[in-house]
Structure formats: C-alpha cells, structure tokens
Amino acid sequence: MKEVLKDFIKALEDERFADAHEIMEKKWKEYKKQEYSLTKLLKGFINGATAFELVKREKLDGAKRLWGVYEKYLYIMKEGIEEYELFKKADEKLKKLKEQRL
C-alpha cells in the first residue's frame, strides 16, 4: 500500500489525475476481492483524483459530484489505519487542489 500511495501522490503532484485514478484503482480491485477494511477509502481517493481530471476537461458538475463521493468516505481515514500518514498527505494534496480549482 505504501508504494501505491506514494505513486498516487506523485501523480497528483504532476497533475496526472487519470494516472492517479488508475494507480489507486488497481489496488482497490485487489482489496475489493478480499473485502478489505479500507476498500471504500480507496474508492473515495479514486473519485477524488477523477474529479480533477474532470476539472481539466471542464466538466465541473461531474467533478463536484465525484468530490462528494471522495468526502463521503473520508470518515474511514483515522489515525491507526495502515499508512495513515500517506493517506493524510494524499488528502491534503486533494484538498489543496479543491481550494485552487473546484
């Protein structure tokens, strides 16, 4: 999970939002099959990244809807979860993008 989150954050920093989506989606698919406790949180981060891909494509209504899905699952991100600090860093990157663009 650690490398996935690092790659996800790097893609966000490089404004490669579709890549960020793909990076997280691969892990989400793997975890979904295992009924892993963080599956919904990963889904939220997928939607967060995709929201900014839609902003790039000037589809703001869709971006706002996906941002809502992102926020819906943030309750899962609590201290003590696997790789909490990296999830927190990714969240900070996404929230900064929201302030700037959405």
Biopython code that builds the backbone (N, CA, C, O; Angstrom):
import numpy as np
from Bio.PDB.StructureBuilder import StructureBuilder

atoms = [
    (1, "MET", "N", (0.820, -1.197, 0.000)),
    (1, "MET", "CA", (0.000, 0.000, 0.000)),
    (1, "MET", "C", (0.865, 1.262, 0.000)),
    (1, "MET", "O", (0.514, 2.281, -0.594)),
    (2, "LYS", "N", (1.991, 1.160, 0.678)),
    (2, "LYS", "CA", (2.872, 2.327, 0.793)),
    (2, "LYS", "C", (3.296, 2.859, -0.579)),
    (2, "LYS", "O", (3.201, 4.058, -0.842)),
    (3, "GLU", "N", (3.760, 1.966, -1.442)),
    (3, "GLU", "CA", (4.220, 2.392, -2.776)),
    (3, "GLU", "C", (3.068, 2.912, -3.625)),
    (3, "GLU", "O", (3.237, 3.859, -4.392)),
    (4, "VAL", "N", (1.918, 2.306, -3.493)),
    (4, "VAL", "CA", (0.733, 2.765, -4.231)),
    (4, "VAL", "C", (0.411, 4.201, -3.840)),
    (4, "VAL", "O", (0.171, 5.046, -4.701)),
    (5, "LEU", "N", (0.407, 4.472, -2.549)),
    (5, "LEU", "CA", (0.103, 5.830, -2.088)),
    (5, "LEU", "C", (1.171, 6.827, -2.533)),
    (5, "LEU", "O", (0.846, 7.952, -2.913)),
    (6, "LYS", "N", (2.422, 6.429, -2.489)),
    (6, "LYS", "CA", (3.492, 7.321, -2.963)),
    (6, "LYS", "C", (3.315, 7.631, -4.448)),
    (6, "LYS", "O", (3.451, 8.779, -4.871)),
    (7, "ASP", "N", (3.010, 6.603, -5.228)),
    (7, "ASP", "CA", (2.794, 6.804, -6.670)),
    (7, "ASP", "C", (1.561, 7.665, -6.920)),
    (7, "ASP", "O", (1.566, 8.515, -7.810)),
    (8, "PHE", "N", (0.514, 7.450, -6.144)),
    (8, "PHE", "CA", (-0.716, 8.236, -6.258)),
    (8, "PHE", "C", (-0.425, 9.707, -5.981)),
    (8, "PHE", "O", (-0.854, 10.582, -6.733)),
    (9, "ILE", "N", (0.298, 9.977, -4.908)),
    (9, "ILE", "CA", (0.640, 11.353, -4.540)),
    (9, "ILE", "C", (1.491, 12.004, -5.628)),
    (9, "ILE", "O", (1.259, 13.157, -5.993)),
    (10, "LYS", "N", (2.461, 11.277, -6.138)),
    (10, "LYS", "CA", (3.320, 11.806, -7.205)),
    (10, "LYS", "C", (2.492, 12.139, -8.447)),
    (10, "LYS", "O", (2.706, 13.175, -9.076)),
    (11, "ALA", "N", (1.568, 11.282, -8.794)),
    (11, "ALA", "CA", (0.705, 11.558, -9.949)),
    (11, "ALA", "C", (-0.131, 12.809, -9.711)),
    (11, "ALA", "O", (-0.317, 13.611, -10.627)),
    (12, "LEU", "N", (-0.637, 12.987, -8.492)),
    (12, "LEU", "CA", (-1.384, 14.212, -8.176)),
    (12, "LEU", "C", (-0.492, 15.439, -8.321)),
    (12, "LEU", "O", (-0.903, 16.446, -8.897)),
    (13, "GLU", "N", (0.722, 15.355, -7.802)),
    (13, "GLU", "CA", (1.658, 16.481, -7.885)),
    (13, "GLU", "C", (1.982, 16.835, -9.327)),
    (13, "GLU", "O", (2.185, 18.003, -9.658)),
    (14, "ASP", "N", (2.030, 15.832, -10.173)),
    (14, "ASP", "CA", (2.327, 16.044, -11.596)),
    (14, "ASP", "C", (1.077, 16.347, -12.424)),
    (14, "ASP", "O", (1.145, 16.477, -13.646)),
    (15, "GLU", "N", (-0.056, 16.456, -11.744)),
    (15, "GLU", "CA", (-1.348, 16.723, -12.390)),
    (15, "GLU", "C", (-1.713, 15.640, -13.404)),
    (15, "GLU", "O", (-2.349, 15.918, -14.421)),
    (16, "ARG", "N", (-1.312, 14.422, -13.121)),
    (16, "ARG", "CA", (-1.681, 13.259, -13.926)),
    (16, "ARG", "C", (-2.824, 12.552, -13.195)),
    (16, "ARG", "O", (-2.651, 11.473, -12.629)),
    (17, "PHE", "N", (-3.974, 13.182, -13.224)),
    (17, "PHE", "CA", (-5.104, 12.730, -12.427)),
    (17, "PHE", "C", (-5.676, 11.398, -12.906)),
    (17, "PHE", "O", (-6.090, 10.569, -12.095)),
    (18, "ALA", "N", (-5.700, 11.194, -14.220)),
    (18, "ALA", "CA", (-6.176, 9.904, -14.746)),
    (18, "ALA", "C", (-5.223, 8.789, -14.320)),
    (18, "ALA", "O", (-5.667, 7.687, -13.998)),
    (19, "ASP", "N", (-3.928, 9.063, -14.315)),
    (19, "ASP", "CA", (-2.961, 8.076, -13.844)),
    (19, "ASP", "C", (-3.152, 7.793, -12.359)),
    (19, "ASP", "O", (-3.078, 6.642, -11.928)),
    (20, "ALA", "N", (-3.398, 8.836, -11.581)),
    (20, "ALA", "CA", (-3.641, 8.657, -10.145)),
    (20, "ALA", "C", (-4.837, 7.731, -9.936)),
    (20, "ALA", "O", (-4.811, 6.835, -9.093)),
    (21, "HIS", "N", (-5.883, 7.968, -10.722)),
    (21, "HIS", "CA", (-7.063, 7.107, -10.674)),
    (21, "HIS", "C", (-6.660, 5.655, -10.926)),
    (21, "HIS", "O", (-7.014, 4.764, -10.153)),
    (22, "GLU", "N", (-5.924, 5.423, -12.002)),
    (22, "GLU", "CA", (-5.530, 4.065, -12.382)),
    (22, "GLU", "C", (-4.657, 3.403, -11.317)),
    (22, "GLU", "O", (-4.824, 2.221, -11.017)),
    (23, "ILE", "N", (-3.739, 4.157, -10.756)),
    (23, "ILE", "CA", (-2.852, 3.635, -9.712)),
    (23, "ILE", "C", (-3.668, 3.120, -8.536)),
    (23, "ILE", "O", (-3.449, 2.010, -8.050)),
    (24, "MET", "N", (-4.607, 3.936, -8.087)),
    (24, "MET", "CA", (-5.401, 3.555, -6.916)),
    (24, "MET", "C", (-6.419, 2.478, -7.269)),
    (24, "MET", "O", (-6.726, 1.619, -6.443)),
    (25, "GLU", "N", (-6.939, 2.518, -8.484)),
    (25, "GLU", "CA", (-7.955, 1.538, -8.869)),
    (25, "GLU", "C", (-7.393, 0.111, -8.879)),
    (25, "GLU", "O", (-8.096, -0.836, -8.524)),
    (26, "LYS", "N", (-6.145, -0.041, -9.281)),
    (26, "LYS", "CA", (-5.539, -1.379, -9.274)),
    (26, "LYS", "C", (-5.548, -1.961, -7.864)),
    (26, "LYS", "O", (-5.888, -3.128, -7.670)),
    (27, "LYS", "N", (-5.176, -1.150, -6.888)),
    (27, "LYS", "CA", (-5.148, -1.628, -5.506)),
    (27, "LYS", "C", (-6.566, -1.846, -5.000)),
    (27, "LYS", "O", (-6.826, -2.802, -4.269)),
    (28, "TRP", "N", (-7.484, -0.966, -5.383)),
    (28, "TRP", "CA", (-8.884, -1.091, -4.971)),
    (28, "TRP", "C", (-9.460, -2.421, -5.459)),
    (28, "TRP", "O", (-10.131, -3.118, -4.698)),
    (29, "LYS", "N", (-9.207, -2.775, -6.708)),
    (29, "LYS", "CA", (-9.716, -4.037, -7.252)),
    (29, "LYS", "C", (-9.168, -5.229, -6.483)),
    (29, "LYS", "O", (-9.892, -6.182, -6.198)),
    (30, "GLU", "N", (-7.902, -5.168, -6.154)),
    (30, "GLU", "CA", (-7.270, -6.246, -5.382)),
    (30, "GLU", "C", (-7.926, -6.355, -4.000)),
    (30, "GLU", "O", (-8.285, -7.450, -3.567)),
    (31, "TYR", "N", (-8.079, -5.236, -3.322)),
    (31, "TYR", "CA", (-8.641, -5.226, -1.975)),
    (31, "TYR", "C", (-10.132, -5.544, -1.968)),
    (31, "TYR", "O", (-10.638, -6.147, -1.020)),
    (32, "LYS", "N", (-10.826, -5.145, -3.011)),
    (32, "LYS", "CA", (-12.269, -5.396, -3.080)),
    (32, "LYS", "C", (-12.553, -6.895, -3.033)),
    (32, "LYS", "O", (-13.504, -7.330, -2.383)),
    (33, "LYS", "N", (-11.741, -7.673, -3.712)),
    (33, "LYS", "CA", (-11.911, -9.124, -3.722)),
    (33, "LYS", "C", (-11.708, -9.723, -2.332)),
    (33, "LYS", "O", (-12.277, -10.766, -2.011)),
    (34, "GLN", "N", (-10.897, -9.060, -1.512)),
    (34, "GLN", "CA", (-10.577, -9.557, -0.174)),
    (34, "GLN", "C", (-11.494, -8.982, 0.906)),
    (34, "GLN", "O", (-11.351, -9.314, 2.083)),
    (35, "GLU", "N", (-12.426, -8.128, 0.513)),
    (35, "GLU", "CA", (-13.297, -7.428, 1.462)),
    (35, "GLU", "C", (-12.463, -6.705, 2.520)),
    (35, "GLU", "O", (-12.759, -6.771, 3.713)),
    (36, "TYR", "N", (-11.443, -6.033, 2.074)),
    (36, "TYR", "CA", (-10.505, -5.303, 2.918)),
    (36, "TYR", "C", (-11.169, -4.072, 3.537)),
    (36, "TYR", "O", (-12.003, -3.431, 2.898)),
    (37, "SER", "N", (-10.807, -3.744, 4.757)),
    (37, "SER", "CA", (-11.478, -2.675, 5.501)),
    (37, "SER", "C", (-11.307, -1.284, 4.891)),
    (37, "SER", "O", (-12.122, -0.400, 5.155)),
    (38, "LEU", "N", (-10.274, -1.070, 4.087)),
    (38, "LEU", "CA", (-10.047, 0.260, 3.507)),
    (38, "LEU", "C", (-10.542, 0.394, 2.068)),
    (38, "LEU", "O", (-10.264, 1.394, 1.407)),
    (39, "THR", "N", (-11.262, -0.595, 1.590)),
    (39, "THR", "CA", (-11.720, -0.589, 0.198)),
    (39, "THR", "C", (-12.502, 0.680, -0.136)),
    (39, "THR", "O", (-12.274, 1.290, -1.181)),
    (40, "LYS", "N", (-13.408, 1.074, 0.731)),
    (40, "LYS", "CA", (-14.208, 2.275, 0.447)),
    (40, "LYS", "C", (-13.367, 3.541, 0.485)),
    (40, "LYS", "O", (-13.634, 4.480, -0.265)),
    (41, "LEU", "N", (-12.366, 3.580, 1.336)),
    (41, "LEU", "CA", (-11.476, 4.737, 1.369)),
    (41, "LEU", "C", (-10.722, 4.848, 0.049)),
    (41, "LEU", "O", (-10.579, 5.942, -0.498)),
    (42, "LEU", "N", (-10.244, 3.726, -0.459)),
    (42, "LEU", "CA", (-9.569, 3.738, -1.765)),
    (42, "LEU", "C", (-10.514, 4.220, -2.852)),
    (42, "LEU", "O", (-10.121, 4.989, -3.729)),
    (43, "LYS", "N", (-11.758, 3.767, -2.794)),
    (43, "LYS", "CA", (-12.765, 4.222, -3.761)),
    (43, "LYS", "C", (-12.924, 5.740, -3.694)),
    (43, "LYS", "O", (-13.044, 6.406, -4.722)),
    (44, "GLY", "N", (-12.923, 6.269, -2.494)),
    (44, "GLY", "CA", (-13.012, 7.715, -2.335)),
    (44, "GLY", "C", (-11.845, 8.423, -2.994)),
    (44, "GLY", "O", (-12.039, 9.418, -3.692)),
    (45, "PHE", "N", (-10.636, 7.924, -2.782)),
    (45, "PHE", "CA", (-9.465, 8.561, -3.379)),
    (45, "PHE", "C", (-9.478, 8.451, -4.899)),
    (45, "PHE", "O", (-9.030, 9.366, -5.589)),
    (46, "ILE", "N", (-9.982, 7.354, -5.420)),
    (46, "ILE", "CA", (-10.151, 7.226, -6.874)),
    (46, "ILE", "C", (-11.038, 8.346, -7.391)),
    (46, "ILE", "O", (-10.723, 8.997, -8.387)),
    (47, "ASN", "N", (-12.153, 8.562, -6.702)),
    (47, "ASN", "CA", (-13.087, 9.603, -7.123)),
    (47, "ASN", "C", (-12.509, 10.997, -6.934)),
    (47, "ASN", "O", (-12.786, 11.895, -7.729)),
    (48, "GLY", "N", (-11.711, 11.186, -5.891)),
    (48, "GLY", "CA", (-11.065, 12.481, -5.682)),
    (48, "GLY", "C", (-10.143, 12.841, -6.835)),
    (48, "GLY", "O", (-10.177, 13.965, -7.335)),
    (49, "ALA", "N", (-9.324, 11.892, -7.256)),
    (49, "ALA", "CA", (-8.416, 12.133, -8.385)),
    (49, "ALA", "C", (-9.196, 12.359, -9.672)),
    (49, "ALA", "O", (-8.864, 13.243, -10.462)),
    (50, "THR", "N", (-10.224, 11.562, -9.877)),
    (50, "THR", "CA", (-11.022, 11.683, -11.097)),
    (50, "THR", "C", (-11.736, 13.023, -11.167)),
    (50, "THR", "O", (-11.943, 13.567, -12.252)),
    (51, "ALA", "N", (-12.107, 13.551, -10.022)),
    (51, "ALA", "CA", (-12.754, 14.871, -10.003)),
    (51, "ALA", "C", (-11.871, 15.906, -10.695)),
    (51, "ALA", "O", (-12.371, 16.757, -11.431)),
    (52, "PHE", "N", (-10.570, 15.836, -10.464)),
    (52, "PHE", "CA", (-9.684, 16.838, -11.064)),
    (52, "PHE", "C", (-9.362, 16.551, -12.519)),
    (52, "PHE", "O", (-8.994, 17.461, -13.262)),
    (53, "GLU", "N", (-9.493, 15.317, -12.929)),
    (53, "GLU", "CA", (-9.423, 15.024, -14.362)),
    (53, "GLU", "C", (-10.621, 15.668, -15.057)),
    (53, "GLU", "O", (-10.493, 16.220, -16.150)),
    (54, "LEU", "N", (-11.777, 15.592, -14.416)),
    (54, "LEU", "CA", (-12.971, 16.234, -14.984)),
    (54, "LEU", "C", (-12.844, 17.752, -14.982)),
    (54, "LEU", "O", (-13.328, 18.410, -15.903)),
    (55, "VAL", "N", (-12.206, 18.312, -13.974)),
    (55, "VAL", "CA", (-11.962, 19.767, -13.958)),
    (55, "VAL", "C", (-11.106, 20.132, -15.174)),
    (55, "VAL", "O", (-11.388, 21.115, -15.860)),
    (56, "LYS", "N", (-10.066, 19.344, -15.438)),
    (56, "LYS", "CA", (-9.217, 19.601, -16.614)),
    (56, "LYS", "C", (-10.038, 19.582, -17.894)),
    (56, "LYS", "O", (-9.743, 20.315, -18.838)),
    (57, "ARG", "N", (-11.061, 18.749, -17.924)),
    (57, "ARG", "CA", (-11.906, 18.616, -19.116)),
    (57, "ARG", "C", (-13.099, 19.564, -19.079)),
    (57, "ARG", "O", (-13.997, 19.486, -19.917)),
    (58, "GLU", "N", (-13.093, 20.464, -18.091)),
    (58, "GLU", "CA", (-14.134, 21.485, -17.921)),
    (58, "GLU", "C", (-15.517, 20.880, -17.703)),
    (58, "GLU", "O", (-16.515, 21.399, -18.203)),
    (59, "LYS", "N", (-15.569, 19.790, -16.958)),
    (59, "LYS", "CA", (-16.835, 19.140, -16.607)),
    (59, "LYS", "C", (-17.043, 19.300, -15.101)),
    (59, "LYS", "O", (-16.918, 18.348, -14.331)),
    (60, "LEU", "N", (-17.361, 20.526, -14.710)),
    (60, "LEU", "CA", (-17.400, 20.869, -13.289)),
    (60, "LEU", "C", (-18.528, 20.197, -12.527)),
    (60, "LEU", "O", (-18.350, 19.856, -11.358)),
    (61, "ASP", "N", (-19.676, 19.996, -13.145)),
    (61, "ASP", "CA", (-20.776, 19.325, -12.435)),
    (61, "ASP", "C", (-20.377, 17.905, -12.041)),
    (61, "ASP", "O", (-20.603, 17.480, -10.908)),
    (62, "GLY", "N", (-19.794, 17.188, -12.970)),
    (62, "GLY", "CA", (-19.334, 15.836, -12.681)),
    (62, "GLY", "C", (-18.222, 15.840, -11.638)),
    (62, "GLY", "O", (-18.176, 14.969, -10.769)),
    (63, "ALA", "N", (-17.331, 16.815, -11.727)),
    (63, "ALA", "CA", (-16.235, 16.919, -10.760)),
    (63, "ALA", "C", (-16.778, 17.137, -9.355)),
    (63, "ALA", "O", (-16.288, 16.536, -8.399)),
    (64, "LYS", "N", (-17.771, 17.978, -9.227)),
    (64, "LYS", "CA", (-18.361, 18.246, -7.904)),
    (64, "LYS", "C", (-19.052, 17.008, -7.349)),
    (64, "LYS", "O", (-18.978, 16.744, -6.149)),
    (65, "ARG", "N", (-19.716, 16.255, -8.203)),
    (65, "ARG", "CA", (-20.354, 15.005, -7.756)),
    (65, "ARG", "C", (-19.312, 14.012, -7.248)),
    (65, "ARG", "O", (-19.486, 13.399, -6.195)),
    (66, "LEU", "N", (-18.243, 13.863, -7.999)),
    (66, "LEU", "CA", (-17.197, 12.926, -7.585)),
    (66, "LEU", "C", (-16.492, 13.401, -6.319)),
    (66, "LEU", "O", (-16.085, 12.586, -5.491)),
    (67, "TRP", "N", (-16.348, 14.700, -6.168)),
    (67, "TRP", "CA", (-15.751, 15.220, -4.938)),
    (67, "TRP", "C", (-16.619, 14.837, -3.730)),
    (67, "TRP", "O", (-16.100, 14.530, -2.656)),
    (68, "GLY", "N", (-17.907, 14.857, -3.914)),
    (68, "GLY", "CA", (-18.816, 14.443, -2.844)),
    (68, "GLY", "C", (-18.610, 12.987, -2.459)),
    (68, "GLY", "O", (-18.687, 12.644, -1.279)),
    (69, "VAL", "N", (-18.351, 12.131, -3.431)),
    (69, "VAL", "CA", (-18.068, 10.719, -3.145)),
    (69, "VAL", "C", (-16.760, 10.621, -2.364)),
    (69, "VAL", "O", (-16.657, 9.852, -1.408)),
    (70, "TYR", "N", (-15.775, 11.393, -2.769)),
    (70, "TYR", "CA", (-14.499, 11.423, -2.048)),
    (70, "TYR", "C", (-14.731, 11.761, -0.576)),
    (70, "TYR", "O", (-14.260, 11.053, 0.313)),
    (71, "GLU", "N", (-15.450, 12.832, -0.330)),
    (71, "GLU", "CA", (-15.694, 13.272, 1.047)),
    (71, "GLU", "C", (-16.518, 12.264, 1.842)),
    (71, "GLU", "O", (-16.344, 12.130, 3.053)),
    (72, "LYS", "N", (-17.399, 11.570, 1.170)),
    (72, "LYS", "CA", (-18.274, 10.589, 1.822)),
    (72, "LYS", "C", (-17.476, 9.503, 2.556)),
    (72, "LYS", "O", (-17.909, 9.010, 3.598)),
    (73, "TYR", "N", (-16.332, 9.140, 2.020)),
    (73, "TYR", "CA", (-15.556, 8.035, 2.585)),
    (73, "TYR", "C", (-14.392, 8.474, 3.473)),
    (73, "TYR", "O", (-13.653, 7.626, 3.975)),
    (74, "LEU", "N", (-14.219, 9.760, 3.673)),
    (74, "LEU", "CA", (-13.097, 10.224, 4.481)),
    (74, "LEU", "C", (-13.203, 9.822, 5.947)),
    (74, "LEU", "O", (-12.194, 9.800, 6.653)),
    (75, "TYR", "N", (-14.396, 9.506, 6.413)),
    (75, "TYR", "CA", (-14.559, 9.101, 7.810)),
    (75, "TYR", "C", (-13.709, 7.862, 8.137)),
    (75, "TYR", "O", (-13.397, 7.613, 9.301)),
    (76, "ILE", "N", (-13.340, 7.098, 7.120)),
    (76, "ILE", "CA", (-12.555, 5.878, 7.308)),
    (76, "ILE", "C", (-11.090, 6.210, 7.599)),
    (76, "ILE", "O", (-10.376, 5.415, 8.211)),
    (77, "MET", "N", (-10.654, 7.381, 7.159)),
    (77, "MET", "CA", (-9.260, 7.777, 7.314)),
    (77, "MET", "C", (-9.030, 8.279, 8.743)),
    (77, "MET", "O", (-9.196, 9.461, 9.042)),
    (78, "LYS", "N", (-8.651, 7.360, 9.596)),
    (78, "LYS", "CA", (-8.417, 7.676, 11.008)),
    (78, "LYS", "C", (-7.013, 7.248, 11.387)),
    (78, "LYS", "O", (-6.452, 6.312, 10.816)),
    (79, "GLU", "N", (-6.466, 7.942, 12.346)),
    (79, "GLU", "CA", (-5.152, 7.568, 12.851)),
    (79, "GLU", "C", (-5.171, 6.098, 13.261)),
    (79, "GLU", "O", (-6.113, 5.632, 13.901)),
    (80, "GLY", "N", (-4.135, 5.390, 12.889)),
    (80, "GLY", "CA", (-4.049, 3.977, 13.230)),
    (80, "GLY", "C", (-4.300, 3.050, 12.053)),
    (80, "GLY", "O", (-3.951, 1.871, 12.112)),
    (81, "ILE", "N", (-4.907, 3.570, 10.969)),
    (81, "ILE", "CA", (-5.090, 2.714, 9.800)),
    (81, "ILE", "C", (-3.750, 2.522, 9.101)),
    (81, "ILE", "O", (-2.805, 3.280, 9.314)),
    (82, "GLU", "N", (-3.692, 1.523, 8.287)),
    (82, "GLU", "CA", (-2.483, 1.255, 7.502)),
    (82, "GLU", "C", (-2.090, 2.501, 6.702)),
    (82, "GLU", "O", (-2.919, 3.086, 6.006)),
    (83, "GLU", "N", (-0.843, 2.891, 6.806)),
    (83, "GLU", "CA", (-0.271, 4.022, 6.051)),
    (83, "GLU", "C", (-1.054, 5.320, 6.247)),
    (83, "GLU", "O", (-1.244, 6.084, 5.301)),
    (84, "TYR", "N", (-1.496, 5.560, 7.452)),
    (84, "TYR", "CA", (-2.289, 6.761, 7.751)),
    (84, "TYR", "C", (-1.604, 8.041, 7.267)),
    (84, "TYR", "O", (-2.249, 8.890, 6.653)),
    (85, "GLU", "N", (-0.324, 8.184, 7.534)),
    (85, "GLU", "CA", (0.369, 9.428, 7.174)),
    (85, "GLU", "C", (0.357, 9.672, 5.668)),
    (85, "GLU", "O", (0.220, 10.815, 5.231)),
    (86, "LEU", "N", (0.495, 8.631, 4.883)),
    (86, "LEU", "CA", (0.449, 8.806, 3.429)),
    (86, "LEU", "C", (-0.975, 9.102, 2.951)),
    (86, "LEU", "O", (-1.166, 9.919, 2.050)),
    (87, "PHE", "N", (-1.968, 8.450, 3.543)),
    (87, "PHE", "CA", (-3.353, 8.793, 3.206)),
    (87, "PHE", "C", (-3.608, 10.271, 3.531)),
    (87, "PHE", "O", (-4.235, 10.989, 2.753)),
    (88, "LYS", "N", (-3.119, 10.704, 4.677)),
    (88, "LYS", "CA", (-3.301, 12.096, 5.097)),
    (88, "LYS", "C", (-2.629, 13.058, 4.108)),
    (88, "LYS", "O", (-3.195, 14.094, 3.758)),
    (89, "LYS", "N", (-1.430, 12.706, 3.667)),
    (89, "LYS", "CA", (-0.717, 13.545, 2.694)),
    (89, "LYS", "C", (-1.493, 13.620, 1.376)),
    (89, "LYS", "O", (-1.619, 14.693, 0.786)),
    (90, "ALA", "N", (-2.007, 12.488, 0.923)),
    (90, "ALA", "CA", (-2.805, 12.473, -0.309)),
    (90, "ALA", "C", (-4.059, 13.322, -0.141)),
    (90, "ALA", "O", (-4.443, 14.060, -1.048)),
    (91, "ASP", "N", (-4.689, 13.217, 1.011)),
    (91, "ASP", "CA", (-5.878, 14.022, 1.313)),
    (91, "ASP", "C", (-5.536, 15.513, 1.269)),
    (91, "ASP", "O", (-6.290, 16.305, 0.706)),
    (92, "GLU", "N", (-4.421, 15.889, 1.852)),
    (92, "GLU", "CA", (-4.003, 17.299, 1.842)),
    (92, "GLU", "C", (-3.779, 17.796, 0.417)),
    (92, "GLU", "O", (-4.151, 18.921, 0.084)),
    (93, "LYS", "N", (-3.171, 16.959, -0.422)),
    (93, "LYS", "CA", (-2.951, 17.341, -1.833)),
    (93, "LYS", "C", (-4.288, 17.559, -2.544)),
    (93, "LYS", "O", (-4.466, 18.540, -3.265)),
    (94, "LEU", "N", (-5.218, 16.640, -2.333)),
    (94, "LEU", "CA", (-6.522, 16.766, -2.982)),
    (94, "LEU", "C", (-7.273, 18.001, -2.474)),
    (94, "LEU", "O", (-7.887, 18.719, -3.263)),
    (95, "LYS", "N", (-7.227, 18.245, -1.189)),
    (95, "LYS", "CA", (-7.927, 19.421, -0.632)),
    (95, "LYS", "C", (-7.319, 20.725, -1.124)),
    (95, "LYS", "O", (-8.037, 21.701, -1.341)),
    (96, "LYS", "N", (-6.009, 20.752, -1.301)),
    (96, "LYS", "CA", (-5.366, 21.939, -1.861)),
    (96, "LYS", "C", (-5.826, 22.168, -3.304)),
    (96, "LYS", "O", (-6.095, 23.300, -3.706)),
    (97, "LEU", "N", (-5.911, 21.082, -4.074)),
    (97, "LEU", "CA", (-6.431, 21.195, -5.445)),
    (97, "LEU", "C", (-7.859, 21.712, -5.449)),
    (97, "LEU", "O", (-8.230, 22.524, -6.297)),
    (98, "LYS", "N", (-8.653, 21.246, -4.509)),
    (98, "LYS", "CA", (-10.056, 21.701, -4.426)),
    (98, "LYS", "C", (-10.105, 23.203, -4.181)),
    (98, "LYS", "O", (-10.878, 23.914, -4.823)),
    (99, "GLU", "N", (-9.286, 23.684, -3.261)),
    (99, "GLU", "CA", (-9.253, 25.118, -2.960)),
    (99, "GLU", "C", (-8.881, 25.926, -4.196)),
    (99, "GLU", "O", (-9.414, 27.015, -4.410)),
    (100, "GLN", "N", (-7.986, 25.408, -4.996)),
    (100, "GLN", "CA", (-7.487, 26.116, -6.160)),
    (100, "GLN", "C", (-8.391, 26.030, -7.383)),
    (100, "GLN", "O", (-8.432, 26.957, -8.191)),
    (101, "ARG", "N", (-9.120, 24.914, -7.524)),
    (101, "ARG", "CA", (-9.764, 24.655, -8.816)),
    (101, "ARG", "C", (-11.240, 24.320, -8.795)),
    (101, "ARG", "O", (-11.904, 24.394, -9.828)),
    (102, "LEU", "N", (-11.760, 23.957, -7.649)),
    (102, "LEU", "CA", (-13.141, 23.473, -7.685)),
    (102, "LEU", "C", (-14.037, 24.380, -6.873)),
    (102, "LEU", "O", (-15.241, 24.138, -6.781)),
]
sb = StructureBuilder()
sb.init_structure("model")
sb.init_model(0)
sb.init_chain("A")
sb.init_seg("    ")
for serial, (resi, resn, name, xyz) in enumerate(atoms, 1):
    if name == "N":
        sb.init_residue(resn, " ", resi, " ")
    sb.init_atom(name, np.array(xyz, "f"), 0.0, 1.0, " ", f" {name:<3s}", serial, name[0])
structure = sb.get_structure()
